[in-house]
Amino acid sequence: MSTQFYLGIIGVGGVGTAFLQQLARLPEAPKLILLARSTQTLLSPTPTYTPGIPAAEWKTASATPDLTKTGALSPEEIAKYLSSAPGRAILVDNTSDPALAASYPIFLRAGVSIVTPNKKGFSSDLSLFREIFQSAIRGNALVYHESTVGAGLPVISTLRDLTSTGDEVTRIEGVFSGTLSFLFNTFAPVGGSGAGKKWSEVVAEAKELGYTEPDPRDDLNGMDVARKLTILARLVGLEVQTPDSFPVESLIPKELQGLDSSAEGAKTFMERLGEFDAQMTDIKESAEKEGKVVRFVGSVDVPKKEVRVGLQKFDQDSAIAGLKGSDNIISFYTKRYGSNPLIIQGAGAGGDVTAMGVTSDLLKVMQRLR
Amino acid sequence: MSTQFYLGIIGVGGVGTAFLQQLARLPEAPKLILLARSTQTLLSPTPTYTPGIPAAEWKTASATPDLTKTGALSPEEIAKYLSSAPGRAILVDNTSDPALAASYPIFLRAGVSIVTPNKKGFSSDLSLFREIFQSAIRGNALVYHESTVGAGLPVISTLRDLTSTGDEVTRIEGVFSGTLSFLFNTFAPVGGSGAGKKWSEVVAEAKELGYTEPDPRDDLNGMDVARKLTILARLVGLEVQTPDSFPVESLIPKELQGLDSSAEGAKTFMERLGEFDAQMTDIKESAEKEGKVVRFVGSVDVPKKEVRVGLQKFDQDSAIAGLKGSDNIISFYTKRYGSNPLIIQGAGAGGDVTAMGVTSDLLKVMQRLR
């Protein structure tokens, strides 16, 4: 009943900071003993793993003399440190680092559970995905990753509940990117053109509002959505090798795909995007002629084993067409739910709601390991 | 790691039957040792609690000579039988019996966990609600009741995730009855009168399709919705004494409220309901004049501590207005989610989806007690 939990956190960006705030307010928080950012690692001294790092004052904690400070540690070193703690250890990975994700098996085999919003471990090579869950079984550890799809929305947990109770999921479909949701809700709202802004203007506005990645091409290339669909498809049993082993429509015009990935390339991209506005206007107007609107969606057709990411037309009175702001919507069609899907909708991006998925996963892991 | 789980089930109605089917297909099912219906109880013989009752052949299992058959047992007797099993015991209550729900504390104090879609324990007197959760702590047992609101939809679990991670829920609102959803989606569809059926005709049609309770007054009096709202309000911390301690609008015309609750009373009710169609037509048309539609909803306003159940007007392009069939929709407004709520939508009634919530809860209880 009185298992002591020891927590390591890697990453103090937007999600990491929000997570630390939520952690500081938990009534029964685990003991924070490792906090790592890219260049610095803060540790509770061994062998006592005491004192813990105060989550509420993590910014100034590195000045505390009784905590250990080092540079970056390797995954092996961190796994050894955490698994030697005198209780159950959990690592929260709040980065989007593919190298760290590739090391999850090291942690799991050592009995360290993983909680993370980092999509990389679950959406890269299928072999890594499998190794992660096999390592968890071997190490008697748990892996929770609710926030890899739809941030704090209960997407992964609902999908697991459906499959674990024997329902047959036939189709998953939805808007999985807050950025692309905002772009199309603004560019092609229900009821016609509205303000009639051009595509490049809408993208520029979204970038200014902070709704896109610093380089908007990271949203427009569709790869973030492709990674989420890869995760969902694998959870219903499809063997998706990588996130580019199925059709992903990029919204980066062909002529601009050669620009390099530097900040300079991003600048040129934004300057030249307007040259291709006519293409997007055509797509929008062709949908309007059919009484529909265009949206950027992802779908998994389970019986056909097809995963797709790209533009699609929707009836104006459909739930997808009616989305507001930067909301996500995810529809699960299953045998039990019949013709009307089980739908989950709401903010699918943002530090607080993403961190909520992480905190909620952490509580579930603690409940199960208690 | 190899905790043995012993399961007792009470109730083999629509949900109970669907649950037994799902249980029979679970890869790691608990051992079924008690199956009780109103007049008969089937038990695995003590002290070995072997053999188990085959979930797949439960209908014919009472003919098996090596199982024990008795009449109805008291809650105390069942609790003693289950808690003496050589492992962790779980009781699934698939009835809607208030007396059984009032005995949950007896089971929980004896260490028997409870999984149930029965609303009575959580929506009757506040003192029972509190005693249930206090008894669970004392007995080191768990209580899961996802299917008490929205059937298998992840409503209770999502609300618990929001509150346990420190979000501030400000408002909960939605359509919580599949029956009333169907009635209003048919009677007052978006876009005007449609087929133009009278209210009493729509109710009669729903009754024939099996969408209402055998006595439709059990849906129209709003009490089922009031019980669900009572549960949600209590989970966000409001001290709701009983499900009739807040305003609940009944759709039973005043003039018919004196009819007795017999089958004869139900028959007279259905015969006379048409006399009051003009009232419902007025309500519908007054909404249409404002460009709105009328729906039967429940809401919890947390800062104001107000719970309400009744008719309300909604914009035609709102998610509530756009509901289809007999779907439920539940919107959570919270501090983190801001102006756009977290929304869950889908079938909120039916044996299979209700049983799914029960099965999913059972798996979670087993994961936590392992």
Interface residues (C-beta under 8 A of the other chain):
Chain A: M1 Q22 R25 L26 N140 G152 L153 P154 S157 T158 D161 L162 S164 T165 G166 D167 V190 D317 A319 G322 K324 G325 D327 R336 Y337 G338 S339 N340 P341 L342 I343 I344 Q345 G346 A347 G350 D352 V353 M356 T359 S360 L363 Q367 R368 R370
Chain B: M1 Q22 R25 L26 N140 G152 L153 P154 S157 T158 D161 L162 S164 T165 G166 D167 V190 D317 A319 G322 K324 G325 D327 R336 Y337 G338 S339 N340 P341 L342 I343 I344 Q345 G346 A347 D352 V353 M356 T359 S360 L363 Q367 R368 R370
